[in-house]
């Protein structure tokens, strides 16, 4: 018996003495770290005495030492200093000296370039390092390959001086709970990385401040009161910025401040209070308020514009680097239940959608009385469908309004006409739509109208989305047209506050757009179109996304854009139009949305938003009492107005004051670029005859082979070709993994690699001149810095006796095996080949036999029918292996039976559904939207939908096998 297990208490006391510790599995490491950190919290120690425990990706558990923040360790005299601190301080001093000695005319452009350089180092440089670490763990791989953390006394280290320098630098900074040689390589790599971050962040901030100083001025005609107001506002924003940074650091500590979760994980319960209740990603959003405060102090448009550029770059860093990593690390798709237990299997099948209940024409339903159809969405350019009357009407009306606005003069008559048109659309969108929603909430009037004619709830919902979308789009299009008519281009942009008004107006419009996108991300299409007015869902209220901070973002920032337009145009008419829009929006929230939410959710409604709660906590006691009195008067006034309106029963309603901005998806592709075409000089001594590639795959169906004979050939070509050899063309199944076996000489390069290409993409057989786009695998592990290059390796460098060679040579050789699957395959039909490349370059040493990937057409005449004369079972059996291939045969998402539901990753990543759609189109000639595959949820439902589509399209199929038209009594 292991005596150590007896010493380990439930809270991990024994384990703490043995850290670092290698856990048996990742899940075991996670649970152990959680219990250790929870025990530290329960001990109620002083913050400086608490220990934090973390784990590496391979399951190593270790103590995370306490570290100091960036400013303290650099500037505090109580903190020990090392060489890297002195280098950072020297560079900062050099920047200050530059601001002093440079000539006046060079200071502004020089520091603009300097700041933009350091900002690029931050957002582009650090962003790149974090991204390659997140996807490939490349920084840790670099550290492991370079052996910079290996003790030269125990192992052969190529850089002993660098090792001693790094060890001395890090141990000086962390005198407690840290031993350089015992810490995991991930943690040491993170410590070196954060020293680079310290340099970049400090230089970024100091160069920005110096740029503001060299641009600082005072407007010549500015009054004293305006100067005082400007300085008070600027200092207020800087103070608020400082509080945001300090409070955010209080919550996330150095671990998240320096992106520690890109290297290792700390599993613990954090309370995201304070600034994290005020705004999303506070360090990147409100945490940059100080930039605008410094711009006010400097009174310089140069500083303001460069602040906007820096802030926008920070948001791009958030969207492209941090958010994907957060989603991958903290929000993975839930695992699907296994079907090994019969009880679980019965439960899952009972809860699965009934394939035969409530079907229309034999197809599984996508909607029900409790849930609308999740496919064929309305919002966004990616969902634009000109076959849909709503989309066509919206486009035609907007084009009409645009042409009318551009072609007519901006005379008082046309200005009044456009402003009146915008006011009418706003009144209809708010009062008219609000009245319809109120009647729907109280009497289901809209739904009853369609049920009266025998139509479904889904049809009522579809028609409602159409009228709501049209009204909303025209409301904002007419407002934009009115603003265009009232706007006149300034003759002097430098006069007064003209330029500042345009900048602030543009920022308000951007805030409006971000708010609308955030609301849609949180609510989805169901919530955006007020779906809970139409479908009886179980009341389930969650506050996520933007609603975590604001109960009703439409109250203020949801209409920021209309006030931005009023500020830019400087028009009284647009100002009153904005005031009308805001007033009607508040009325809609108060008299339509709020009563319906109270009826649905009752006490589950949150009385105060996270922002309000955080602000109240920070108010002094006298202000809290005054605020409570104001709330009491406000609530009594609202109750009086509601009682008055209810007693007089007018036909009042209000509408939602949000707008939709068609959003486009951000697609970032990072294909590998292959540009070197010269033959490598180190090819001498390597004979291509010593290299070979053999491939194995799942043969395609017999129907795929027979499809080659289409009947469109000439008379001679219709006769089966005579085969004078034993060679059989290779034809593999769509999406099935392909095994590659390679041979190479004993001295082959460790950086050799094999790529998959279309035959027609390369004219040369000696060198590859087209990008691999990620479809490649290294022959040996550890040769490349990214982990994806090793995915698929089965064996490498297995020595084989020369006696087994078939080419007459007797020299021993090496062989290996790898598998191409998933994203390393081509997801289309065609003829492909594998190419063996030498030494990390693109010189070809061997090429495999060409092979074809083909999807056979489903032939209803060549399958068995069931007892009812139907072939749906055959369709299911044909679909199942194809769908399993499309889902990478991943046990977490690929179904084992036709009734087993897909894994949740299918809904999150659209590539899987697109693969299935392509295969279905090739097999059955039926084209579906990817959302249909996701909504059906299993093979059985999808097979029913295919059969129904074939039945509906049967009279128009013009099948050559069934004459000019297919009879109606189809087997489907």
PyMOL commands that set and color helices and strands:
alter all, ss='L'
color gray80, all
select helices_A, chain A and resi 3-7+13-16+26-42+70-75+83-101+104-136+138-146+160-173+185-215+224-257+260-262+274-277+286-298+301-330+342-351+381-383+389-407+412-443+445-452+457-486+498-528+531-533+545-548+553-555+557-569+572-604+610-618+621-648+681-683+688-690+702-706+716-718+759-761+787-790+802-804+822-824+860-862+872-886+905-908+911-924+930-936+939-956+960-962
alter helices_A, ss='H'
color red, helices_A
select strands_A, chain A and resi 21-22+52-55+60-64+692-697+730-732+738-744+753-758+776-778+793-800+813-820+830-837+844-847+851-853
alter strands_A, ss='S'
color yellow, strands_A
deselect
rebuild
show_as cartoon
